[in-house]
Amino acid sequence: MAGKLRAFFAPVEQGNSMDAVREALVAAFDAVPHAHRMRRERAIPVARPTRAQAEAEGVEVREAGVVWALYPGAEGVHGVLMVRTARGGVHAGQVSMPGGAAEAGDADLTATGLREFAEELGVALDRSAVVGALTPLYIPPSRFYVEAAVVVLEEAPRWAPDPEEVARVLACPCEALVQPGALQPVAVTVGGGMRAPMPAYRVDGEVVWGATAVLLAEFSEIWAEARRRLGMR
């Protein structure tokens, strides 16, 4: 995949407007209490086991890292999501943050997410661009324990998605996540092919539900604090 990389994005520079966003997010990650982050549970209406509970029942849990990368866009600060292709396993066709399974050479799950981001979207990220992390999440259908790193970029990247893994790249305005009613029940296909209403965000015509919606719901709490620090109304 290295031949596909279009650019290398380092952290934002002083004087760039994204530098203020970076500083606000770093402060917000420190300021927002865990209880507020856990308001993300509104995005999943059913009880889910923790990693410890799953392992106690003999489940072989796998580890994964994903990245929520933020950059300046036409509607303010955007984050990048992707629609997985049909080869995406149990999450085929779903919207997710770029990322994937850990490999033996990865230093940690942040390194996993950064490596997978480059492989899937063709853009290499510097680890020093990471401003924080969302609370790890266990996903029962895929048995993945996921850590999500949040990254700030100083400019909009030029994506070079891997067509075998990425069906579509989506730009999600951060402001959309904090609007009243942003999370609404939508009928989706769940386990066993059943249709059921699940809390979801709508991003560029796509329905974002499940684990990705949970992570976005947590980030919305962080973004609400960051935008307050930025003086946004």
Residue pairs with C-beta under 8 A, 6 or more apart in sequence:
1 118
1 119
1 122
1 162
4 122
4 160
4 162
5 118
5 122
5 123
5 124
5 160
6 122
6 123
6 157
6 158
6 159
6 160
7 123
7 124
7 157
7 158
8 124
8 126
9 123
9 124
9 125
9 126
9 129
9 153
9 154
9 155
9 157
10 126
10 128
10 129
10 154
11 22
11 126
11 128
11 129
11 152
11 154
12 18
12 19
12 21
12 22
12 129
12 152
12 153
12 154
13 19
13 154
16 154
17 72
18 71
18 72
18 77
18 152
18 153
18 154
18 155
19 154
20 230
21 70
21 77
21 152
21 226
21 230
22 131
22 152
24 226
24 227
24 229
24 230
25 70
25 131
25 132
25 150
25 152
25 222
25 223
25 226
26 131
26 132
27 225
27 226
27 229
28 132
28 222
28 223
28 225
28 226
28 229
29 131
29 132
29 133
29 150
29 222
31 225
32 221
32 222
32 225
34 135
36 221
37 134
37 135
37 218
37 221
37 222
38 135
38 218
39 217
39 218
39 221
40 135
40 214
40 215
40 217
40 218
40 221
41 214
42 183
42 199
42 217
43 183
43 199
43 209
43 213
43 214
43 216
43 217
44 198
44 199
44 210
44 213
44 214
45 198
45 199
48 138
48 140
49 57
49 138
49 140
50 138
51 61
51 136
51 138
51 145
54 61
54 138
54 140
54 143
55 61
59 143
60 143
61 138
61 143
61 144
61 145
62 101
62 102
62 142
62 143
62 144
62 145
63 101
63 102
63 109
63 112
63 144
63 145
63 146
63 147
64 99
64 100
64 101
64 102
64 109
64 112
64 144
64 145
64 146
64 147
65 99
65 100
65 102
65 106
65 108
65 109
65 110
65 111
65 112
65 113
65 114
65 116
65 146
65 147
65 148
65 149
66 96
66 97
66 98
66 99
66 100
66 113
66 116
66 146
66 147
66 148
66 149
66 215
67 97
67 98
67 99
67 113
67 114
67 116
67 117
67 125
67 148
67 149
67 150
67 151
68 79
68 80
68 97
68 134
68 148
68 149
68 150
68 151
68 215
68 219
69 79
69 80
69 98
69 117
69 125
69 150
69 151
69 152
69 153
69 157
70 77
70 78
70 79
70 150
70 151
70 152
70 153
70 174
71 77
71 78
71 79
71 80
71 152
71 153
71 154
71 155
71 156
71 157
72 78
72 154
72 155
72 156
73 156
73 171
73 173
75 173
75 175
75 176
76 173
76 174
76 175
77 173
77 174
77 175
78 156
78 171
78 172
78 173
78 174
79 171
79 172
79 174
79 219
80 97
80 98
80 121
80 157
80 159
80 169
80 170
80 171
80 172
81 95
81 96
81 97
81 98
81 169
81 170
81 171
81 172
81 203
81 206
81 208
81 212
82 95
82 96
82 97
82 98
82 120
82 121
82 161
82 166
82 167
82 168
82 169
82 170
83 93
83 94
83 95
83 166
83 167
83 168
83 170
83 206
84 91
84 92
84 93
84 94
84 95
84 96
84 165
84 166
84 167
85 92
85 93
85 163
85 164
85 165
85 166
85 167
86 92
86 93
87 164
87 165
88 94
88 165
89 142
90 141
90 142
91 141
91 142
91 210
93 167
94 209
94 210
94 212
95 170
95 203
95 206
95 207
95 208
95 209
95 212
96 211
96 212
97 148
97 212
97 215
98 113
98 116
98 117
98 120
98 121
99 112
99 113
99 116
99 117
99 120
99 146
99 148
100 112
100 116
100 119
100 120
101 112
101 144
102 109
102 112
103 112
103 115
106 112
106 115
109 146
109 147
110 127
110 130
110 133
110 147
110 149
111 127
112 147
113 147
113 148
113 149
114 124
114 125
114 127
114 149
117 123
117 125
118 124
118 125
119 162
119 165
120 161
120 162
120 165
120 166
121 157
121 159
121 160
121 161
121 162
121 166
121 169
122 159
122 160
122 161
122 162
123 157
123 158
123 159
123 160
125 151
125 153
129 151
129 152
129 153
130 149
130 150
130 151
131 150
131 151
131 152
132 149
132 150
132 222
133 147
133 148
133 149
133 150
134 147
134 148
134 150
134 215
134 218
134 219
134 222
135 218
136 145
136 146
136 147
136 148
137 145
137 146
137 148
137 211
137 214
137 215
138 144
138 145
138 146
139 145
139 146
139 210
139 211
141 191
146 211
146 215
148 215
150 219
150 222
159 169
161 169
168 206
170 203
170 204
170 206
171 203
171 204
172 201
172 203
172 204
172 208
172 216
174 219
174 223
174 227
175 227
176 182
176 201
176 203
177 201
177 216
177 217
177 219
177 220
177 223
178 220
178 223
178 224
178 227
182 201
182 220
183 199
183 200
183 201
183 213
183 217
184 199
184 200
184 202
185 197
185 198
185 199
185 200
186 197
186 198
186 199
186 200
186 202
186 207
186 209
187 195
187 196
187 197
187 198
188 195
188 196
188 197
188 198
188 200
188 207
188 209
188 210
189 195
190 196
190 198
198 209
198 210
198 213
199 209
199 213
199 217
200 207
200 208
200 209
200 213
201 207
201 208
201 209
201 213
201 216
202 208
208 216
